[in-house]
Amino acid sequence: MSVTTSLRLLTSALAMSLAVASARAQEPAPIAALSLELNAAQPSDKGCRLTFVVNNDLGADLSKAAFEIALFNEAGIVDRLTVLDFKELPAGKTKVTRFDLAGTECGKVSRVLINSATECAGTGIEPSACMHKLRTGTRTGIAFGL
């Protein structure tokens, strides 16, 4: 291989490396969020068991996180309000939590609405962060969100 060819290859490799580094530098920073996914709704001996997958990407531990939810029946009418206490949510950690809703039939729940955050506490965490930075999703046939 000639010196000229080697120099061309080296120049091309350097240009590609700079292009990749430049593209990475332009990627937006990850958005701080608290992700809450309704992962499953299954009948239990107590009623309906809701399983949630929670991921705290707020950048700090939550010492307490709780949400008031509204359950809507199949006719779209609010059936009940209840508070779900997710307790501690370490930063950067995914956590699975289950709640048994006594006297509730899963098949009759059409929607779960997060009404408010009743608790949102952690060092450096604004009390409003649990609602303002909340991202929701569902893997069930039940509508879930704000």
DRENZA-841084 format. One line per 3 residues: their letters; for each residue x, y, z of C-alpha. Coordinates in Angstrom, 1 decimal, always signed. Example, Ala and Ser with C-alpha at 12.3 -4.5 7.8 and 13.67 -1.06 7.14 Angstrom:
2
as) +12.3,-4.5,+7.8 ~ +13.7,-1.1,+7.1
***
This chain:
146
msv) +0.0,+0.0,+0.0 ~ +1.4,+3.4,-0.9 ~ +1.9,+6.3,+1.5
tts) -0.8,+8.3,-0.4 ~ -3.3,+5.5,-0.1 ~ -2.5,+5.1,+3.6
lrl) -2.9,+8.8,+4.1 ~ -6.3,+8.8,+2.3 ~ -7.5,+5.9,+4.5
lts) -6.4,+7.6,+7.7 ~ -8.0,+10.9,+6.6 ~ -11.3,+9.1,+5.9
ala) -11.3,+7.3,+9.2 ~ -10.6,+10.6,+11.0 ~ -13.4,+12.3,+9.2
msl) -15.9,+9.5,+10.1 ~ -14.8,+9.6,+13.7 ~ -15.4,+13.4,+13.9
ava) -18.8,+13.0,+12.2 ~ -19.9,+10.4,+14.8 ~ -18.6,+12.4,+17.7
sar) -20.4,+15.5,+16.4 ~ -23.6,+13.6,+16.0 ~ -23.4,+12.3,+19.6
aqe) -22.7,+15.8,+20.9 ~ -25.9,+17.0,+19.2 ~ -28.1,+14.4,+20.8
pap) -30.5,+15.9,+23.3 ~ -29.9,+15.2,+27.0 ~ -32.3,+12.6,+28.4
iaa) -35.5,+14.1,+29.8 ~ -35.9,+13.8,+33.6 ~ -39.0,+11.7,+34.1
lsl) -40.9,+9.4,+36.3 ~ -42.3,+6.6,+34.2 ~ -45.4,+4.7,+35.3
eln) -46.6,+1.8,+33.3 ~ -49.8,-0.1,+34.0 ~ -48.4,-3.5,+33.1
aaq) -51.1,-5.9,+34.1 ~ -54.6,-6.2,+35.6 ~ -55.5,-9.6,+36.9
psd) -58.3,-11.0,+39.1 ~ -57.1,-11.9,+42.6 ~ -58.9,-13.4,+45.6
kgc) -59.3,-9.8,+46.9 ~ -60.6,-8.2,+43.7 ~ -58.4,-6.8,+40.9
rlt) -54.6,-6.8,+41.1 ~ -53.0,-3.9,+39.2 ~ -49.3,-4.4,+38.5
fvv) -47.2,-1.3,+37.7 ~ -43.6,-0.9,+36.4 ~ -42.1,+2.3,+37.7
nnd) -38.8,+3.9,+36.6 ~ -37.4,+6.9,+38.5 ~ -35.3,+9.0,+36.1
lga) -35.7,+12.2,+38.0 ~ -32.0,+12.2,+39.0 ~ -32.7,+11.8,+42.8
dls) -34.2,+9.2,+45.1 ~ -37.9,+9.6,+46.0 ~ -38.4,+8.8,+49.6
kaa) -42.1,+8.7,+49.1 ~ -44.4,+8.7,+46.0 ~ -48.1,+8.2,+46.1
fei) -50.9,+8.9,+43.6 ~ -54.6,+9.4,+43.9 ~ -56.3,+7.4,+41.1
alf) -59.8,+7.4,+39.7 ~ -61.2,+4.1,+38.4 ~ -63.8,+4.3,+35.7
nea) -66.3,+1.5,+35.0 ~ -67.3,+0.1,+31.6 ~ -69.8,+2.9,+31.2
giv) -67.1,+5.6,+31.7 ~ -68.5,+6.6,+35.2 ~ -66.0,+7.1,+38.1
drl) -66.5,+4.1,+40.3 ~ -64.0,+5.0,+43.0 ~ -61.1,+7.1,+44.1
tvl) -58.1,+5.5,+45.9 ~ -54.5,+6.3,+46.8 ~ -51.7,+4.0,+45.6
dfk) -48.5,+4.4,+47.7 ~ -45.4,+3.4,+45.7 ~ -43.2,+4.1,+48.8
elp) -39.5,+4.6,+48.0 ~ -38.3,+4.9,+44.4 ~ -34.5,+5.0,+44.1
agk) -33.0,+7.1,+41.3 ~ -32.3,+5.1,+38.1 ~ -34.1,+2.0,+39.4
tkv) -37.0,+0.1,+37.9 ~ -39.4,-1.2,+40.4 ~ -42.5,-3.5,+40.0
trf) -45.3,-2.9,+42.5 ~ -48.7,-4.6,+42.8 ~ -51.9,-3.3,+44.4
dla) -55.0,-5.4,+45.2 ~ -58.1,-3.3,+44.8 ~ -60.7,-5.0,+47.0
gte) -64.2,-5.4,+45.5 ~ -63.1,-4.4,+42.0 ~ -63.6,-6.6,+39.0
cgk) -60.8,-6.1,+36.4 ~ -63.1,-6.7,+33.5 ~ -65.3,-3.7,+34.6
vsr) -62.4,-1.2,+34.8 ~ -62.2,+0.8,+31.5 ~ -59.9,+3.5,+32.6
vli) -57.4,+4.4,+35.4 ~ -56.8,+8.2,+35.7 ~ -54.0,+9.6,+37.8
nsa) -55.8,+12.4,+39.6 ~ -53.0,+13.9,+41.6 ~ -49.7,+13.1,+43.4
tec) -50.6,+13.0,+47.1 ~ -47.0,+12.5,+48.1 ~ -43.8,+13.4,+46.2
agt) -40.7,+13.7,+48.5 ~ -37.0,+13.4,+48.0 ~ -33.9,+15.4,+48.5
gie) -33.7,+18.0,+45.7 ~ -37.2,+17.0,+44.3 ~ -39.8,+19.6,+43.8
psa) -43.2,+18.3,+45.2 ~ -44.8,+19.0,+41.8 ~ -42.2,+16.8,+39.9
cmh) -44.2,+13.6,+40.3 ~ -47.0,+15.1,+38.3 ~ -45.2,+17.5,+36.0
klr) -42.6,+14.9,+34.9 ~ -44.9,+11.9,+34.9 ~ -44.9,+9.7,+31.8
tgt) -47.5,+7.0,+31.6 ~ -48.1,+3.9,+29.5 ~ -50.1,+0.7,+29.5
rtg) -49.8,-2.9,+28.4 ~ -53.4,-3.7,+29.2 ~ -56.7,-3.0,+27.6
iaf) -57.4,-0.4,+30.2 ~ -56.8,+3.3,+29.3 ~ -54.2,+4.7,+31.7
gl) -52.9,+8.3,+32.1 ~ -53.3,+11.8,+33.3
***
